[in-house]
C-alpha cells in the first residue's frame, strides 16, 4: 500500500513542475504560466484594438457618406422650394389670365347685347327709317350716303366684338402656355420629391449603421479595457524579484535613450494618441530616432524579451530588490531572456512596433510589479 502511494506521489512530482511550483508559501502559479496568460491577454487586447480601429474607420466612412447624403438632400430641398415658387407664380398668372378672360367675355356679352338691341330696333322701324331717309334725302347721292352711315355703324360694332374675341383667344392661348409650364414644374417636383424620399431613406440607413458601429466600438473598448486590466494585473502578480532580494544593479539609472533627451509624453494621465480618450500612461516616451540604441538603465537580468501585445517588441530587465525596467516598441531586440546585462549596454533598437504612432522608446520603472514615475530614478 505504501509503495503504491509513493508511486502516485512520484508521478505527481514529475507532472507538477510543468504547471506549478512549490514555495514556502504553498503552491503558486509558475512564472511561465503567468507569462502565457499575459501573452493571451495582450493578444486579446490587440485583437480588440484592431477591431475597434476597423469599426471606427467603418463609422468614419459611414459618417462621410451620411454627410454627402445630407448635402444632396439640401440641394434637392432647395430645388423643391424653387419649383414650388415657380408653381405659385404660375398659379398667380393663370388666375390673372382667367380674370382677364372673364372681363373680356363680359365686355363681349355687353356689346353683343347692345348690337342685338340695335338690330332689333332697326328691324322694327326699318320701313319708317327708310321712308324718313328717302324723304329727308335731297338727292340720290345723299340717300346712299345715309345708308352707308348706317352700315358703318353696324360694321363698327361687329369689329369691336371681333377684336374682343381675338383678345380673348390670345389670353386663352397665353393661359394654356402657362398651364403647360406649370404641368412641367409639377412633374419636375414629383421627380425631385421622389429623389428626396430615396435620399432620406438612405440617410436613415446610414445613421442606423453608424449607431450600430458606435455600439461595436463601445463593445470593443470594453473588451480592450478588460484585457488591458487583466494584463496589468497579471504583470503586477508576476513577482520578478522578491522585495527583500539582493539588488543586482548599481543603484544609479542611466538615460535609456542617449540619442534623445526630451520627454515627449510624461508619466500619468493623458489624452491617448490612438484611442482619443483619457488614459493613464504607465511610463515616459522618448521620441528617439528609429534604429538608435536603447540602453539598459542599470545592471540586471533579462526576464522577458519578445513581442508583448501593445508594447510591440519589448524587453524587461530585473534589477533585484523588487525593481525592474521595461523598454517597449523596439524595432529589434539585442538580448534574450535569461541574459545578464550591465548598465549602459545596448539591449534593443528604437522602433514603432505595437500600439505606436511613431518611432520612440516607451520606458517604465516597476516597483514590486507596479509602475512608478521613471523620472524619480533617471534624473
SELUM-375842 format. One record per residue (C-alpha): x negated, y, z. Coordinates in pm, 1 decimal, decimal comma. Layout:
<kegus>
+----------+----------+----------+
|     east |    north |       up |
+----------+----------+----------+
|        X |        Y |        Z |
...
+----------+----------+----------+
</kegus>
This chain:
<kegus>
+----------+----------+----------+
|     east |    north |       up |
+----------+----------+----------+
|      0,0 |      0,0 |      0,0 |
|   -280,8 |    241,7 |     94,4 |
|   -464,4 |    157,9 |   -229,5 |
|   -150,0 |    240,3 |   -435,3 |
|   -106,4 |    577,6 |   -262,5 |
|   -476,7 |    653,1 |   -312,9 |
|   -444,8 |    573,2 |   -686,5 |
|   -145,2 |    810,5 |   -724,6 |
|   -335,9 |   1087,6 |   -545,0 |
|   -635,4 |   1040,0 |   -773,0 |
|   -412,8 |   1076,4 |  -1083,5 |
|   -256,8 |   1393,0 |   -940,3 |
|   -600,0 |   1540,7 |   -861,8 |
|   -709,4 |   1471,1 |  -1221,2 |
|   -398,4 |   1638,2 |  -1371,4 |
|   -353,1 |   1937,1 |  -1140,2 |
|   -667,8 |   2133,2 |  -1240,5 |
|   -518,8 |   2196,0 |  -1582,2 |
|   -229,7 |   2394,4 |  -1434,9 |
|   -306,1 |   2479,5 |  -1072,2 |
|   -597,2 |   2524,9 |   -839,1 |
|   -640,8 |   2467,5 |   -466,9 |
|   -731,2 |   2750,3 |   -233,1 |
|   -743,0 |   2815,2 |    136,6 |
|   -400,8 |   2977,0 |     99,9 |
|   -246,9 |   2675,0 |    -68,8 |
|   -159,3 |   2600,6 |   -432,4 |
|   -164,1 |   2909,7 |   -662,5 |
|   -121,7 |   2959,4 |  -1036,2 |
|   -459,8 |   2944,5 |  -1208,0 |
|   -608,7 |   3244,7 |  -1384,3 |
|   -583,1 |   3065,4 |  -1719,4 |
|   -206,9 |   3017,7 |  -1679,1 |
|   -156,3 |   3382,1 |  -1583,3 |
|   -359,6 |   3496,6 |  -1883,1 |
|   -143,6 |   3280,1 |  -2107,0 |
|    166,5 |   3442,8 |  -1958,4 |
|      8,0 |   3784,6 |  -2008,2 |
|    -57,4 |   3697,9 |  -2371,4 |
|    304,4 |   3583,8 |  -2416,6 |
|    439,6 |   3898,8 |  -2251,7 |
|    207,6 |   4104,6 |  -2471,4 |
|    332,4 |   3927,5 |  -2784,1 |
|    695,1 |   3976,3 |  -2676,0 |
|    620,5 |   4342,2 |  -2615,9 |
|    459,3 |   4381,0 |  -2959,6 |
|    745,3 |   4199,3 |  -3134,0 |
|    999,3 |   4423,2 |  -2960,2 |
|    793,7 |   4728,7 |  -3058,1 |
|    773,9 |   4616,1 |  -3422,2 |
|   1148,9 |   4553,6 |  -3434,0 |
|   1213,6 |   4887,1 |  -3265,6 |
|    998,6 |   5063,5 |  -3527,4 |
|   1180,4 |   4881,0 |  -3808,4 |
|   1518,0 |   4977,5 |  -3662,4 |
|   1403,5 |   5337,6 |  -3616,4 |
|   1284,0 |   5353,2 |  -3979,1 |
|   1610,9 |   5199,8 |  -4098,5 |
|   1802,3 |   5450,6 |  -3887,3 |
|   1595,2 |   5738,5 |  -4027,8 |
|   1676,5 |   5616,6 |  -4381,0 |
|   2046,6 |   5589,8 |  -4296,4 |
|   2045,4 |   5936,3 |  -4137,3 |
|   1877,2 |   6078,0 |  -4450,5 |
|   2142,0 |   5910,4 |  -4666,9 |
|   2415,8 |   6048,3 |  -4439,5 |
|   2272,6 |   6398,1 |  -4470,3 |
|   2269,5 |   6363,2 |  -4850,8 |
|   2631,9 |   6245,3 |  -4843,1 |
|   2725,6 |   6542,2 |  -4624,0 |
|   2564,7 |   6777,6 |  -4877,1 |
|   2758,6 |   6611,0 |  -5160,4 |
|   3079,8 |   6633,8 |  -4956,2 |
|   3018,7 |   7006,7 |  -4900,7 |
|   2970,9 |   7054,8 |  -5277,3 |
|   3290,0 |   6861,5 |  -5359,2 |
|   3482,4 |   7052,6 |  -5091,6 |
|   3363,2 |   7382,6 |  -5241,5 |
|   3476,0 |   7263,2 |  -5585,8 |
|   3818,2 |   7170,8 |  -5446,7 |
|   3850,5 |   7515,0 |  -5285,4 |
|   3760,3 |   7679,2 |  -5618,6 |
|   4011,9 |   7462,3 |  -5808,2 |
|   4284,7 |   7542,9 |  -5554,2 |
|   4214,9 |   7911,8 |  -5607,0 |
|   4243,8 |   7872,5 |  -5986,3 |
|   4568,9 |   7678,3 |  -5946,0 |
|   4704,6 |   7950,1 |  -5717,2 |
|   4610,7 |   8214,7 |  -5976,4 |
|   4779,3 |   8008,7 |  -6249,7 |
|   5094,0 |   7976,5 |  -6036,9 |
|   5099,0 |   8353,5 |  -5990,2 |
|   5053,0 |   8412,9 |  -6364,6 |
|   5322,3 |   8158,6 |  -6450,5 |
|   5562,4 |   8326,5 |  -6207,5 |
|   5477,3 |   8663,8 |  -6363,9 |
|   5542,1 |   8531,7 |  -6715,0 |
|   5869,5 |   8374,3 |  -6603,6 |
|   5980,1 |   8707,9 |  -6457,4 |
|   5879,8 |   8886,3 |  -6781,4 |
|   6071,9 |   8631,7 |  -6990,1 |
|   6376,5 |   8678,5 |  -6768,3 |
|   6360,8 |   9060,7 |  -6816,7 |
|   6332,0 |   9024,5 |  -7196,2 |
|   6619,3 |   8776,0 |  -7206,8 |
|   6828,9 |   9019,6 |  -7004,6 |
|   6750,0 |   9305,7 |  -7245,3 |
|   6823,1 |   9083,3 |  -7546,1 |
|   7155,8 |   8987,8 |  -7394,4 |
|   7244,0 |   9353,8 |  -7328,9 |
|   7153,4 |   9459,2 |  -7686,0 |
|   7339,3 |   9162,7 |  -7833,8 |
|   7649,6 |   9258,5 |  -7634,5 |
|   7625,7 |   9620,4 |  -7746,2 |
|   7574,1 |   9511,6 |  -8104,6 |
|   7873,6 |   9278,1 |  -8088,0 |
|   8089,7 |   9553,1 |  -7939,7 |
|   7977,8 |   9788,8 |  -8211,6 |
|   8053,7 |   9530,9 |  -8480,6 |
|   8394,9 |   9457,4 |  -8328,0 |
|   8475,9 |   9829,5 |  -8313,5 |
|   8369,9 |   9878,1 |  -8674,2 |
|   8573,8 |   9577,2 |  -8780,9 |
|   8883,4 |   9710,4 |  -8607,5 |
|   8850,6 |  10058,6 |  -8759,7 |
|   8676,8 |   9975,7 |  -9085,4 |
|   8969,7 |  10086,7 |  -9308,4 |
|   9010,2 |  10419,0 |  -9132,0 |
|   8637,3 |  10467,3 |  -9127,7 |
|   8607,4 |  10409,6 |  -9498,5 |
|   8904,6 |  10636,1 |  -9573,5 |
|   8759,1 |  10904,5 |  -9350,0 |
|   8422,7 |  10859,1 |  -9516,4 |
|   8580,5 |  10885,4 |  -9861,4 |
|   8791,9 |  11186,1 |  -9766,2 |
|   8505,9 |  11359,4 |  -9589,6 |
|   8261,7 |  11289,2 |  -9867,7 |
|   8245,5 |  11573,6 | -10116,3 |
|   8099,5 |  11353,6 | -10385,6 |
|   7981,5 |  11002,7 | -10458,5 |
|   7625,6 |  11071,6 | -10353,6 |
|   7738,4 |  11189,0 | -10012,6 |
|   7959,2 |  10881,7 |  -9981,5 |
|   7664,6 |  10649,1 | -10049,1 |
|   7452,1 |  10842,3 |  -9801,0 |
|   7712,3 |  10798,2 |  -9526,8 |
|   7737,6 |  10427,9 |  -9596,9 |
|   7357,0 |  10392,9 |  -9585,2 |
|   7353,1 |  10566,4 |  -9245,4 |
|   7594,9 |  10309,5 |  -9106,7 |
|   7380,1 |  10025,6 |  -9244,7 |
|   7064,9 |  10178,4 |  -9094,8 |
|   7225,1 |  10193,3 |  -8750,5 |
|   7320,2 |   9827,1 |  -8777,3 |
|   6975,4 |   9725,4 |  -8902,2 |
|   6805,9 |   9920,9 |  -8619,7 |
|   6999,9 |   9728,6 |  -8360,8 |
|   6906,8 |   9399,1 |  -8526,7 |
|   6534,9 |   9499,0 |  -8540,3 |
|   6536,4 |   9572,8 |  -8168,3 |
|   6683,8 |   9231,8 |  -8094,9 |
|   6435,1 |   9060,6 |  -8330,2 |
|   6141,4 |   9244,9 |  -8164,9 |
|   6258,2 |   9142,1 |  -7822,1 |
|   6296,2 |   8783,0 |  -7939,9 |
|   5940,5 |   8794,2 |  -8076,9 |
|   5810,0 |   8930,2 |  -7745,7 |
|   5992,4 |   8657,8 |  -7559,9 |
|   5829,8 |   8392,7 |  -7782,6 |
|   5483,8 |   8540,3 |  -7720,1 |
|   5537,1 |   8540,8 |  -7345,1 |
|   5664,3 |   8182,5 |  -7355,5 |
|   5356,8 |   8078,2 |  -7556,2 |
|   5127,2 |   8250,6 |  -7303,3 |
|   5310,2 |   8076,4 |  -7020,8 |
|   5264,4 |   7739,2 |  -7194,5 |
|   4888,2 |   7802,2 |  -7223,5 |
|   4866,0 |   7884,2 |  -6852,7 |
|   5070,2 |   7575,7 |  -6764,1 |
|   4833,6 |   7360,7 |  -6971,8 |
|   4533,3 |   7512,8 |  -6795,0 |
|   4699,9 |   7453,1 |  -6458,9 |
|   4761,1 |   7089,7 |  -6550,9 |
|   4389,7 |   7053,8 |  -6633,5 |
|   4297,0 |   7204,3 |  -6296,0 |
|   4536,1 |   6966,1 |  -6120,1 |
|   4367,4 |   6674,9 |  -6297,1 |
|   4022,4 |   6805,5 |  -6202,0 |
|   4137,7 |   6846,2 |  -5842,0 |
|   4266,9 |   6488,7 |  -5831,6 |
|   3928,5 |   6360,9 |  -5954,7 |
|   3741,6 |   6577,1 |  -5700,8 |
|   3972,6 |   6466,0 |  -5420,2 |
|   3915,4 |   6100,9 |  -5510,1 |
|   3537,0 |   6158,4 |  -5508,8 |
|   3569,8 |   6337,3 |  -5174,8 |
|   3750,6 |   6036,5 |  -5027,6 |
|   3483,9 |   5796,7 |  -5156,9 |
|   3205,1 |   6008,1 |  -5005,2 |
|   3389,3 |   6032,3 |  -4672,4 |
|   3422,2 |   5652,4 |  -4666,8 |
|   3052,1 |   5607,0 |  -4742,6 |
|   2959,6 |   5862,2 |  -4475,9 |
|   3172,4 |   5681,7 |  -4217,2 |
|   2999,0 |   5354,4 |  -4308,7 |
|   2653,9 |   5515,7 |  -4274,7 |
|   2744,9 |   5670,2 |  -3940,6 |
|   2868,3 |   5334,0 |  -3813,5 |
|   2546,3 |   5168,9 |  -3935,2 |
|   2337,4 |   5440,0 |  -3764,9 |
|   2527,5 |   5378,1 |  -3441,5 |
|   2458,5 |   5003,1 |  -3466,6 |
|   2090,0 |   5067,8 |  -3535,3 |
|   2076,5 |   5300,6 |  -3234,5 |
|   2215,8 |   5015,9 |  -3023,6 |
|   1947,1 |   4785,3 |  -3166,2 |
|   1678,7 |   5042,8 |  -3086,0 |
|   1800,4 |   5068,8 |  -2727,9 |
|   1809,3 |   4688,6 |  -2701,6 |
|   1453,1 |   4657,5 |  -2833,0 |
|   1343,2 |   4932,6 |  -2596,2 |
|   1483,1 |   4735,5 |  -2304,9 |
|   1311,1 |   4418,4 |  -2426,9 |
|    988,2 |   4614,2 |  -2470,3 |
|   1011,4 |   4768,5 |  -2122,8 |
|   1084,7 |   4430,7 |  -1964,5 |
|    789,3 |   4267,3 |  -2145,1 |
|    566,8 |   4562,0 |  -2051,3 |
|    677,1 |   4532,2 |  -1689,1 |
|    608,9 |   4159,6 |  -1684,7 |
|    270,9 |   4213,4 |  -1848,6 |
|    178,8 |   4476,3 |  -1588,8 |
|    294,0 |   4259,3 |  -1301,1 |
|    102,0 |   3961,2 |  -1433,9 |
|   -209,6 |   4172,4 |  -1477,1 |
|   -175,2 |   4302,2 |  -1124,5 |
|   -126,5 |   3948,2 |   -996,8 |
|   -444,2 |   3835,1 |  -1169,6 |
|   -698,8 |   3863,8 |   -888,8 |
|  -1013,7 |   3947,4 |  -1087,7 |
|  -1222,4 |   3955,5 |   -771,7 |
|  -1137,0 |   3948,6 |   -406,8 |
|  -1130,3 |   4293,9 |   -240,7 |
|  -1398,1 |   4184,6 |      5,0 |
|  -1623,6 |   4014,9 |   -250,8 |
|  -1972,7 |   4140,8 |   -327,6 |
|  -1992,0 |   4434,7 |   -561,9 |
|  -2172,5 |   4341,7 |   -883,9 |
|  -2228,5 |   4693,0 |  -1013,9 |
|  -2447,5 |   4987,4 |   -924,9 |
|  -2156,1 |   5188,2 |   -788,4 |
|  -2211,6 |   5463,7 |  -1044,3 |
|  -1995,2 |   5453,9 |  -1362,6 |
|  -2142,8 |   5589,4 |  -1683,8 |
|  -1937,6 |   5758,4 |  -1957,6 |
|  -1795,8 |   5468,7 |  -2165,9 |
|  -1784,0 |   5658,1 |  -2498,7 |
|  -2104,6 |   5862,8 |  -2523,2 |
|  -2019,5 |   5995,3 |  -2871,4 |
|  -1715,7 |   6179,9 |  -2736,6 |
|  -1683,2 |   6364,0 |  -2404,1 |
|  -1341,2 |   6528,4 |  -2423,0 |
|  -1027,4 |   6368,2 |  -2275,3 |
|   -761,1 |   6361,9 |  -2548,6 |
|   -493,5 |   6210,0 |  -2324,9 |
|   -530,6 |   6205,3 |  -1945,3 |
|   -411,8 |   5956,0 |  -1685,2 |
|    -49,6 |   5990,1 |  -1571,5 |
|    292,0 |   6068,5 |  -1716,6 |
|    303,9 |   6193,2 |  -2075,9 |
|    521,5 |   6200,2 |  -2388,8 |
|    424,1 |   5879,9 |  -2567,1 |
|    293,8 |   5949,6 |  -2923,2 |
|    465,1 |   5638,8 |  -3067,1 |
|    782,1 |   5584,2 |  -2861,7 |
|    859,3 |   5957,5 |  -2827,0 |
|    968,4 |   5908,6 |  -2467,6 |
|    809,0 |   5992,3 |  -2132,4 |
|    574,5 |   5708,2 |  -2038,8 |
|    309,7 |   5651,8 |  -1773,8 |
|    -38,2 |   5648,4 |  -1925,7 |
|   -243,5 |   5396,3 |  -1728,0 |
|   -584,1 |   5522,6 |  -1840,7 |
|   -762,8 |   5801,4 |  -2027,4 |
|   -804,1 |   5831,2 |  -2405,1 |
|  -1135,9 |   5934,1 |  -2559,9 |
|  -1088,1 |   6004,2 |  -2932,5 |
|  -1433,6 |   5884,8 |  -3031,6 |
|  -1518,2 |   5817,1 |  -3399,0 |
|  -1431,7 |   5477,3 |  -3538,3 |
|  -1720,2 |   5232,2 |  -3513,0 |
|  -1900,9 |   5427,7 |  -3239,0 |
|  -2029,7 |   5248,0 |  -2929,1 |
|  -1822,0 |   5152,0 |  -2625,7 |
|  -2039,2 |   5107,6 |  -2318,6 |
|  -1984,9 |   4905,5 |  -2001,8 |
|  -1920,7 |   5161,6 |  -1727,5 |
|  -2118,0 |   4950,6 |  -1477,4 |
|  -2272,4 |   4607,0 |  -1422,1 |
|  -2024,2 |   4322,1 |  -1415,0 |
|  -1881,4 |   4006,3 |  -1566,1 |
|  -1656,5 |   3996,4 |  -1873,3 |
|  -1335,6 |   3825,7 |  -1764,6 |
|  -1135,9 |   3896,4 |  -2081,5 |
|  -1241,5 |   3966,7 |  -2439,9 |
|   -992,5 |   3938,2 |  -2725,9 |
|   -659,2 |   4051,7 |  -2857,5 |
|   -426,8 |   4187,1 |  -2587,4 |
|    -99,4 |   4297,0 |  -2749,5 |
|    -54,6 |   4672,6 |  -2748,8 |
|   -414,3 |   4713,5 |  -2627,3 |
|   -537,9 |   4554,5 |  -2950,7 |
|   -893,1 |   4421,9 |  -2923,2 |
|   -966,4 |   4459,3 |  -2552,1 |
|  -1247,7 |   4391,6 |  -2302,8 |
|  -1203,0 |   4365,2 |  -1924,0 |
|  -1511,8 |   4374,5 |  -1700,5 |
|  -1502,6 |   4266,6 |  -1334,9 |
|  -1742,7 |   4467,8 |  -1120,0 |
|  -1660,9 |   4285,1 |   -794,4 |
|  -1511,6 |   4426,6 |   -479,2 |
|  -1166,0 |   4430,9 |   -643,7 |
|  -1280,8 |   4682,6 |   -910,0 |
|  -1250,5 |   4616,8 |  -1285,0 |
|  -1253,1 |   4828,4 |  -1602,5 |
|  -1057,7 |   4786,8 |  -1925,9 |
|  -1160,4 |   4903,6 |  -2276,2 |
|   -884,7 |   4893,5 |  -2542,3 |
|   -816,9 |   4942,7 |  -2918,2 |
|  -1166,6 |   4831,9 |  -3022,6 |
|  -1243,4 |   4767,4 |  -3387,7 |
|  -1496,0 |   4498,6 |  -3292,6 |
|  -1595,9 |   4313,4 |  -2974,2 |
|  -1964,4 |   4264,6 |  -2891,8 |
|  -1920,7 |   4039,6 |  -2585,0 |
|  -1734,5 |   3724,2 |  -2493,7 |
|  -1552,1 |   3607,9 |  -2184,4 |
|  -1797,5 |   3496,4 |  -1915,9 |
|  -2080,8 |   3726,3 |  -2029,1 |
|  -2261,2 |   3938,5 |  -1771,8 |
|  -2311,6 |   4298,7 |  -1882,7 |
|  -2522,7 |   4581,5 |  -1748,5 |
|  -2431,7 |   4946,2 |  -1701,6 |
|  -2452,3 |   5132,2 |  -2036,3 |
|  -2475,3 |   4819,2 |  -2253,9 |
|  -2268,7 |   4807,0 |  -2576,3 |
|  -1967,8 |   4582,4 |  -2529,2 |
|  -1746,0 |   4690,0 |  -2826,6 |
|  -1692,9 |   4941,8 |  -3107,4 |
|  -1427,5 |   5216,8 |  -3113,5 |
|  -1122,2 |   5143,2 |  -3330,1 |
|   -747,0 |   5184,2 |  -3361,7 |
|   -612,7 |   4830,6 |  -3310,7 |
|   -287,7 |   4760,6 |  -3126,0 |
|    -47,1 |   5045,0 |  -3049,3 |
|   -264,9 |   5333,0 |  -3156,9 |
|   -222,8 |   5647,4 |  -3366,1 |
|   -593,6 |   5685,3 |  -3447,2 |
|   -947,4 |   5589,7 |  -3353,5 |
|  -1003,2 |   5624,6 |  -2979,0 |
|  -1107,5 |   5440,1 |  -2664,0 |
|   -840,6 |   5374,4 |  -2403,1 |
|  -1028,1 |   5333,4 |  -2071,6 |
|   -876,8 |   5206,9 |  -1746,8 |
|  -1006,8 |   5155,5 |  -1394,4 |
|   -820,2 |   4895,5 |  -1187,7 |
|   -848,1 |   4857,2 |   -810,8 |
|   -720,7 |   4518,2 |   -695,1 |
|   -531,0 |   4488,0 |  -1025,2 |
|   -363,8 |   4832,3 |  -1005,8 |
|   -458,8 |   5124,6 |  -1227,0 |
|   -601,4 |   5443,9 |  -1084,3 |
|   -728,8 |   5770,6 |  -1233,1 |
|  -1060,4 |   5682,6 |  -1402,6 |
|  -1188,7 |   6040,3 |  -1368,6 |
|  -1248,9 |   5981,2 |   -998,0 |
|  -1511,8 |   5721,1 |  -1098,7 |
|  -1676,8 |   5864,1 |  -1412,6 |
|  -1701,9 |   6233,4 |  -1328,3 |
+----------+----------+----------+
</kegus>
